[in-house]
Amino acid sequence: MKRKVDIIEYAKFFNEMGYTIAFGKIFGYLISFNSRTFEEIVHDLKLSKGSVSMTLKAMMQNGYLDYTLKPGDRKKHYKISFSNWQSGLKKRINSSQQFVDLLHGTLQHNSNLSNEQQQTIQKLIGFEQLFQEKIDEIISEFE
C-alpha cells in the first residue's frame, strides 16, 4: 500500500536540515504540482505574503525553483527546477572550495593553533576535498 506524503513531512524534513518550515511547505507543495502562482501558494498554504515572498526568493537564489510566464498572464508560475537544482548544487560545491581556502588560510596564518586544532582543520580540508571530487564524479556520471 502506498502512503501519501504530506506537505508537513517536507516541512519537518527541510527544517531538520536547517531550512525554515515555510521552505519545506512550499517545496512539498510545489513538487506536487506543475506550477503555482504566488497567490495560490499564499492561499493554499495559509502563509503570510512576506514569508512566501522571502522564501521564494531564497529558493530561486539557491537553485530550487524556476518560474514561467504564461501568455496573457502577468503572474509568475513557480515550479521546482531540476536544471536550476543542478546549478545550485554546483554553486554549493564552489562554496565548499571557498571553505577549503579559508581553512588553508587559517593554518598558514594562525601560529597559535594547537596540534588538535590543526588536525581538525586538516580533517575538514580532507573531507571537503573528497566531497568535491566525489560530487563532481556523481554529476558527470548522471549527466
Backbone hydrogen bonds, N-H to C=O, Kabsch-Sander energy under -0.5 kcal/mol:
donor,donor_aa,acceptor,acceptor_aa,energy
6,D,4,K,-0.5
9,E,6,D,-1.1
10,Y,6,D,-1.1
11,A,7,I,-2.3
12,K,8,I,-2.6
13,F,9,E,-2.5
14,F,10,Y,-2.9
15,N,11,A,-2.1
16,E,12,K,-2.3
17,M,13,F,-0.8
18,G,15,N,-1.5
19,Y,14,F,-2.6
24,G,20,T,-1.8
25,K,21,I,-2.6
26,I,22,A,-2.9
27,F,23,F,-2.7
28,G,24,G,-2.7
29,Y,25,K,-2.3
30,L,26,I,-3.0
31,I,27,F,-2.5
32,S,28,G,-0.5
32,S,29,Y,-0.8
33,F,30,L,-1.2
36,R,78,Y,-2.0
38,F,76,K,-0.6
41,I,37,T,-2.3
42,V,38,F,-2.6
43,H,39,E,-2.7
44,D,40,E,-3.0
45,L,41,I,-2.2
46,K,42,V,-1.1
47,L,42,V,-1.1
52,V,48,S,-2.4
53,S,49,K,-2.9
54,M,50,G,-2.6
55,T,51,S,-2.3
56,L,52,V,-3.0
57,K,53,S,-2.1
58,A,54,M,-2.2
59,M,55,T,-2.7
60,M,56,L,-2.4
61,Q,57,K,-2.5
62,N,58,A,-1.9
63,G,60,M,-1.3
64,Y,59,M,-2.5
65,L,59,M,-1.0
66,D,79,K,-2.3
68,T,77,H,-1.9
70,K,75,K,-0.6
73,D,70,K,-2.4
77,H,68,T,-2.5
78,Y,36,R,-3.0
78,Y,76,K,-0.6
79,K,66,D,-2.4
81,S,64,Y,-2.1
82,F,80,I,-0.5
85,W,81,S,-1.7
86,Q,82,F,-2.3
87,S,83,S,-1.9
88,G,84,N,-2.8
89,L,85,W,-2.3
90,K,86,Q,-2.4
91,K,87,S,-2.0
92,R,88,G,-2.0
93,I,89,L,-2.0
94,N,90,K,-2.1
95,S,91,K,-1.8
96,S,92,R,-1.5
97,Q,93,I,-1.6
98,Q,94,N,-1.9
99,F,95,S,-2.1
100,V,96,S,-2.1
101,D,97,Q,-2.4
102,L,98,Q,-2.2
103,L,99,F,-2.4
104,H,100,V,-2.7
105,G,101,D,-2.3
106,T,102,L,-2.2
107,L,103,L,-2.1
108,Q,104,H,-2.4
109,H,105,G,-2.3
110,N,106,T,-0.9
111,S,109,H,-0.5
113,L,110,N,-1.0
118,Q,114,S,-2.5
119,Q,115,N,-2.5
120,T,116,E,-2.3
121,I,117,Q,-2.5
122,Q,118,Q,-2.5
123,K,119,Q,-2.3
124,L,120,T,-2.3
125,I,121,I,-2.6
126,G,122,Q,-2.6
127,F,123,K,-2.7
128,E,124,L,-2.7
129,Q,125,I,-2.5
130,L,126,G,-2.3
131,F,127,F,-2.9
132,Q,128,E,-2.5
133,E,129,Q,-2.2
134,K,130,L,-2.7
135,I,131,F,-2.8
136,D,132,Q,-1.9
137,E,133,E,-1.8
138,I,134,K,-2.5
139,I,135,I,-2.6
140,S,136,D,-2.5
141,E,137,E,-2.6
142,F,138,I,-2.5
143,E,139,I,-2.5
